[in-house]
């Protein structure tokens, strides 16, 4: 698959943020096409939500032909995935804020009943533009 995966973790459930996030999408596209998929397996405590957004049929056609791209008005389709995890165990490098005398160090994050979120964007989020703006709007939903 083309596109850039932007992955992060949170203890905030999908249902608590999705309406606000879709409100932000409407700031760009007053009407849009969304393809929704939900998977539940209560025996294994698995829950997965997938949402694929495009501005219109023209953007979908561009995506089908070229994959994730920003050919139409520097915007493109976005794909949002939320997976509820029973347990998350991550090794991370901690870098303290500026003006700290603490050297970077390795740590471990242990989370139970948390969510793994992936936002697939047409471009890197470190570049100014649509992908960065959409990612920032998503992160704002968690604050």
N, C-alpha and C positions, 0 to 999 in steps of 0.2 A: 504494500500500500504506500502511496505517496503521502506527503503531509508530514508535519512535525509534531511528535508526541510531547506533550507537556504534562508531566505526572506530578501529583502531590497527594498528600494524605490529610484526613481530617476526622474528627469525631462528630462533626455536624452531618446529620443525615441528608440524603438527596432531597427528600420531600420538603426539607426546611429551606432549600435554596433555589429550587428549580423555577418557581414562579418569578422570583426577582431576576434571575438570570435571563429568562425569556423576555421579561420586560426590557432588559438592556438590549437584547437582540432587536426588539421592536424599535429601539432608538435609531437603528441603522436601516432596518427593513420593516416598514409599517405592516406589511403582510409578508409572510414567508411560508415556505413548505418545510414541514418537519416529519420525519419518519421515526416513529417511536417503537422500541422493542423493550420488553420487560421479561426477565427470567427469574422465577422463584423456585427454590427447593428448600422447603421448611425442614426436611429431615437433616440436611447438611448445613442449615442456616446460611444459605447462599441467596443473595439478591443482586441482580444486575440490571441496570437501566442503560439504554443506549438511545441517543437522539442525534439524528443527522439533519442539519439545517442548511437550507439554500434559500437564496432570495426569491428565485422564480425558476420556471422551467428552462429558461435560457442558461442560467447558472448551472443547473443540473446537467444539461447537455454538455457544457464546457467541462464539467467534472468527469462525466462519463468518457469524454474523449481524451482529456489531458491529465486526469487525476486532480489532486488538490492544487489549486493555482489561484492567482489573484489577477486574472486577465480582465475581469469586468469591473471597471471603476476601482481597481486596486483592492477588490474584495473577493472572497471566495467562500466555498462551503466550509462548514465547521462540523466536527463530530465530537460529541460529548459522551463519555462513558463513566458510569459510577458503579463500583463494585463494593458491596458490603463484605468485609473480611472479619472472620471470627477472631483472628489473631494476626498482628503485624509485628515483625521483628526486623528492625532496620539498623544497620551500622552507618553512622554518619560522622563527618568531620565538622566539629564545631569551631566557628571562627567568631570570636568575641567582637563586639562593636568597636568602632574606631576609638582611638585614645585609650585602649585597654592594654595592660602589660601582660595579658595572658596569651600565651602562644596557642595556635590552633591545636586541638586535641581530638582524638577519636572517642566517640561515645556510642551508646546504643539506645534506640527508642523502642519501647515495647507498648503496644496498644492492643486493647481488646475491644471488639465490637466497633471497629472503625471503618472508614471508607477510603478506598483508593479511587481517585479521580484522574481521568485523562481527557485533556482537551486537545484534539488534533486540529491544527491550524494550517493554512496554506503556506505560511512563511514563519521564520524564526521570530520569537517574541522579543528578542533583544533589538530588533530593528523597529524604528518608528513606523506606525501604520496600523492597519486594520487588525492584524493578528495580535499585536501587542495590546491594542485597546480592548479587544474582546477578552483577552486573558486577564487584564487588570480589572475589567468589569466583573468577571467571574470571581476573582479573588475577593473583591469588595463584598460579594454576597456572603462570605464567610466571616466578615468582621462584625 
